[in-house]
Amino acid sequence: MGPDAENRSSWRWALQVFFVVLWCFALVAGYFGLHKPAGGAVAGGLLLTAGSVLLWLLIALLAAALGRRLAGRLLAAEEPLVRLALSCGLGLGLLSIVLMLMGMLGLLARWQVLLALLALALFALPAFPGTWRDARSWRLPRTEARWQRWFLIYGIASLGLTLLAALAPPVKWDSLVYHLTAPRLYLETGRIGHPIDVPYLGFPALGQMHFLLALLFGLDRAAALFHFGYGLMALIVTVALAKRVFGETAGWYAAAVLLSVPGFFSVIAAPYVDIALLFYTSAGFYFLMRWREAYLAGEAERGWLLLLGLFLGFAGGLKYTAVATPLAFALSILWTARGAGPAKATGRVALVALMALLAVAIWLLENWLTTGNPVYPFFSDQGIYWDAWRHWWFDRPGTGLASTAPWRLLTAPFEATVAGSEGSALYDATVGPLLLMGLGLLPVIWRQLPQPARRTAGHMLLLAGLNYALWLYGLARSALLLQSRLLFPIFGLLAVLAGAGFAGTGTLRRPQFDAGWLVRTVVVGALALLLFIQAVEFLAIRPLPVLAGLETRDSYERRQLGVYADVMAALNELPEGSRVLFLWEPRSYACRAVACLPDTLLDRFLHQTHHWQRDAAAIAADWRAQGFTHVLWHESGMRFLVEQGLDPFTPADLTTFEALQTRYLEPVQVWNNAYTLYRLGG
């Protein structure tokens, strides 16, 4: 072929390619130009959802790299996914401490936090490649039996539904009371402190520092994702513990048991801290187990004790209810190291205690500086916004089961399992049947366990038993502590022990009957029913429209919160300078345009009549002196408390409140006999 023919062929090829490209793109662009796949609202909703996920993943990656940089050598022998979870937990805890220090110094501007994150990223830079390799190494577990495949399907489906629910705007009770309200107040004031009368601001705030990051970047929907991430990390550590101590089959059952707790999914889909505490407790036991292995083998052990101490401090930075956990770990260390002599065994405990104290000190220091009590509001009758009456009100000693029905202390686990339900006065959590079922099987198969597994299980039972004893003591003292959620910190270890119980039934096989087959069938059937219930609840919530931008946030909140959402919208339209006092309504997160003081402990009115002994005129004068212009009365909430006899209302209290309404409160707006907004008059 000559040069001219080659040129003509090249030109023909170019024209053909040009026509193909033009034809394809012209038709696609023309069609979708008139049939837009997403309008502005949909695009905005999808971008908001994607932005929330991206923020969570970036912070998690930074935390994992930071933790790997600090503890990479010690965790080098762990499985990649376990190393990733432990490193991320270490990094998230340290990141919270950094943010807390910045908040105490008044350095919460967005650019200041960004600079701090950049500095941490530069410090952790060498660890990013290894962290990324660990993340990319994740694979679905290999299944070898049909029941394992069902466990896997159940886990993926349940976690997938929960992730979608977590991405929706926050509507859970405690989130709106203080988990999100606290960081919003910190950002509004520019520092971390105790700006208004919300006693929960005195609680440790490690988890809320992550929520603060979400709010700082205008993505409060990302807040729940941090808690969801802790749920994934807790699952990873739980399975790793079960496999290492009791074997592969126990690992499968432990995962199924933990994921069979409906309350687990409900809580990790919200900006709460209970599952973060579950993770740090389980991870702390993982470090204790690795320390025991190193100590008994005569290997280097100090690093595991340092990590254990840090994670105990992080647990204390989440909730005061972690108080029993350090005692259990101290007893385990003393028992394991008893052969080294009292001085050396005590020295190991002291090292753990020192690291824990260093990690928890920042929260105690902030409380002491702002309230005068490092563990505010506990163990003191005095403090900012605090007195003896409120101390009694918050505790309610003498109202627990020991005074009302002491025999129920013996049946509490069964009651909590069978009858416990989230949002009710009966244990306020849905536990599911498998946890207690597996634990009940543990004594049956105990003799089948190898001696090393029994020893480790003994340490697990010690930790679980002390926490359970503390919980039972709370049930005995106060009706306010009738909550299964307070036991969530040990649910990881309980799932491991239950998994061992289920797995051990596989040896109870005879030609005439296979107990292991029966157990697997029951577990699979229970998981199927639990997944069905979760799917029905997911359909009732319907988060997908708001995630995709097909539904506005206001509409979603009205669906989930009812008239309360309309009330908050009305408050945000009040004139500038308005100050609203809430009565019997503790949720104030959505009240942003004006100053609102929530009734966090539901004692705002009774504190006036019972403690200060004030009449209607004195109460109105006190509220005016505090600068309040309006009063929001949650009528249905007060009516419920009066009818149920849950609070010490007297006829004199009701008379005083009626006088207050008649003489000093002018109705502005009424919502379905549920809420009334008043203007505070003279």
Secondary structure, DSSP 8 states (H G I E B T S, - for coil): --HHHHHHHHHHHHHHHHHHHHHHHHHHHHHHHHS-SS-HHHHHHHHHHHHHHHHHHHHHHHHHHHHHHHHTTTTTTS-HHHHHHHHHHHHHHHHHHHHHHHHHTT--SHHHHHHHHHHHHHHHGGGHHHHHHHHHT-------SHHHHHHHHHHHHHHHHHHHHHTS----HHIIIIITHHHHHHHHHTS-S--SS-GGGGS--HHHHHHHHHHHTT-GGGHHHHHHHHHHHHHHHHHHHHHHHH-HHHHHHHHHHHTT-HHHHHHHTSS-SHHHHHHHHHHHHHHHHHHHHHHHTT---HHHHHHHHHHHHHHHTT-GGGGHHHHHHHHHHHHHTGGG-HHHHHHHHHHHHHHHHHHHHHHHHHHHHHHS-TTTTSS-S-BTTB-HHHHHHHH-TT-SHHHH-TTHHHHHHHHHHHT--TTSSSBTS---SHHHHHHHHHHHHGGGS-HHHHHHHHHHHHHHHHHHHHHHHHHHH-GGG-BGGGGGGGHHHHHHHHHHHHHHGGG-EETTEEHHHHHHHHHHHHHHHHHHHHHHHHHHH--HHHHTTSS-HHHHHHHHHTHHHHHHHHHTTS-TT-EEEEES----TT--SSEEE--TTS-HHHIIIIIS---HHHHHHHHHHTT--EEEEEHHHHHHHHHHT-S---HHHHHHHHHHHHHHEEEEEEETTTEEEEEE--
